[in-house]
Amino acid sequence: MELLDKLNWRYAAKAMNGQKVSEEKIANIIEAARLAPTSSGLQPFEIIVVKNQAIKEAIRPVAWNQSMITDCSHLLVFAAWDTYTEERINKMFDLTNEIRGFKNEGWENYRQMLLSNYPQKDAEENFNHAAKQAYIAFSAAIIAAAFEGVDTTPIEGFDPAAVDKILGLREKGLRSCVLLPIGYRDTDKDWLVNLKKVRKSTEDLVTIVE
Ligand SMILES: Cc1cc2nc3c(=O)[nH]c(=O)nc-3n(C[C@H](O)[C@H](O)[C@H](O)COP(=O)(O)O)c2cc1C
């Protein structure tokens, strides 16, 4: 199946059947998220993979009681950095130097530029910027799951502060921003499964500037 066929097959599952997704497929989905581009390559987020059923049960009531939270196989929690710090920025730049095996003046100047900008900014502004990067990885995970023939539901309908508390995220300098249950659709229980996909037309979406 072509990628676009798979993206047409994909929808935001409203009911999942509890069937487990293989660890190989989960690893491929997470790898797609890890490979996603981010601003300055900082990857300012972490992904918490909740397999524990009791934790899923605890999250469901603070996520509008959405059944996919407990009926999924793996629940991904995308958690962005609560702010940008010197330490966090340096860690990623040092990693780049280590992996590439050399230091580059332009890259080091860019590091200094970020260090003189980000850490001084308001933490909320930094978190919002970090969360945007997390959403890029989130989108990559959704597409990768479709590629693997696995269902997902993007979920913003939850209380982030409550999820942070359940998972102890604030202590780690993280804040949850979006959830992604991964599993298999329950075709008998899902009201959305047979409804047509609704998207605005390409003409309404795209403006071509020749
Ligand atoms: C960031 C984001 C948050 C969403 N939050 C929820 C949610 O909390 N619950 C839900 O059932 N669907 C949620 N959705 C699913 C959207 O309603 C759905 O993707 C949209 O209507 C398009 O339909 P489709 O994905 O089935 O093609 C969310 C989607 C995105 C991208």
The ligand as an SDF file (V2000), in Angstrom:
LIG
                    3D

 31 33  0  0  0  0  0  0  0  0999 V2000
   -3.5710   17.5700   18.4140 C   0  0  0  0  0  0  0  0  0  0  0  0
   -4.8180   16.7550   18.2980 C   0  0  0  0  0  0  0  0  0  0  0  0
   -5.6100   16.5470   19.4020 C   0  0  0  0  0  0  0  0  0  0  0  0
   -6.7450   15.7290   19.3100 C   0  0  0  0  0  0  0  0  0  0  0  0
   -7.4420   15.4180   20.4600 N   0  0  0  0  0  0  0  0  0  0  0  0
   -8.4270   14.4730   20.3770 C   0  0  0  0  0  0  0  0  0  0  0  0
   -9.0450   13.9870   21.5480 C   0  0  0  0  0  0  0  0  0  0  0  0
   -8.7490   14.3870   22.6750 O   0  0  0  0  0  0  0  0  0  0  0  0
   -9.9890   13.0160   21.4190 N   0  0  0  0  0  0  0  0  0  0  0  0
  -10.3550   12.5210   20.1980 C   0  0  0  0  0  0  0  0  0  0  0  0
  -11.2170   11.6340   20.1420 O   0  0  0  0  0  0  0  0  0  0  0  0
   -9.7810   12.9820   19.0590 N   0  0  0  0  0  0  0  0  0  0  0  0
   -8.8340   13.9240   19.1240 C   0  0  0  0  0  0  0  0  0  0  0  0
   -8.2080   14.3530   17.9800 N   0  0  0  0  0  0  0  0  0  0  0  0
   -8.6190   13.7700   16.6900 C   0  0  0  0  0  0  0  0  0  0  0  0
   -9.2170   14.7690   15.7120 C   0  0  0  0  0  0  0  0  0  0  0  0
  -10.5080   15.1280   16.0740 O   0  0  0  0  0  0  0  0  0  0  0  0
   -9.1540   14.1390   14.3190 C   0  0  0  0  0  0  0  0  0  0  0  0
   -7.8250   13.8660   14.0110 O   0  0  0  0  0  0  0  0  0  0  0  0
   -9.7640   15.0410   13.2540 C   0  0  0  0  0  0  0  0  0  0  0  0
  -11.1330   15.2050   13.4680 O   0  0  0  0  0  0  0  0  0  0  0  0
   -9.5360   14.4820   11.8580 C   0  0  0  0  0  0  0  0  0  0  0  0
  -10.0680   13.2010   11.7440 O   0  0  0  0  0  0  0  0  0  0  0  0
   -9.2010   11.9070   11.4350 P   0  0  0  0  0  0  0  0  0  0  0  0
   -7.9280   12.0090   12.2220 O   0  0  0  0  0  0  0  0  0  0  0  0
  -10.0770   10.7840   11.9270 O   0  0  0  0  0  0  0  0  0  0  0  0
   -8.9650   11.8630    9.9750 O   0  0  0  0  0  0  0  0  0  0  0  0
   -7.1140   15.1860   18.0610 C   0  0  0  0  0  0  0  0  0  0  0  0
   -6.3040   15.4330   16.9350 C   0  0  0  0  0  0  0  0  0  0  0  0
   -5.1610   16.1860   17.0600 C   0  0  0  0  0  0  0  0  0  0  0  0
   -4.2860   16.3640   15.8420 C   0  0  0  0  0  0  0  0  0  0  0  0
  1  2  1  0
  2  3  1  0
  2 30  2  0
  3  4  2  0
  4  5  1  0
  4 28  1  0
  5  6  2  0
  6  7  1  0
  6 13  1  0
  7  8  2  0
  7  9  1  0
  9 10  1  0
 10 11  2  0
 10 12  1  0
 12 13  2  0
 13 14  1  0
 14 15  1  0
 14 28  1  0
 15 16  1  0
 16 17  1  0
 16 18  1  0
 18 19  1  0
 18 20  1  0
 20 21  1  0
 20 22  1  0
 22 23  1  0
 23 24  1  0
 24 25  2  0
 24 26  1  0
 24 27  1  0
 28 29  2  0
 29 30  1  0
 30 31  1  0
M  END
$$$$
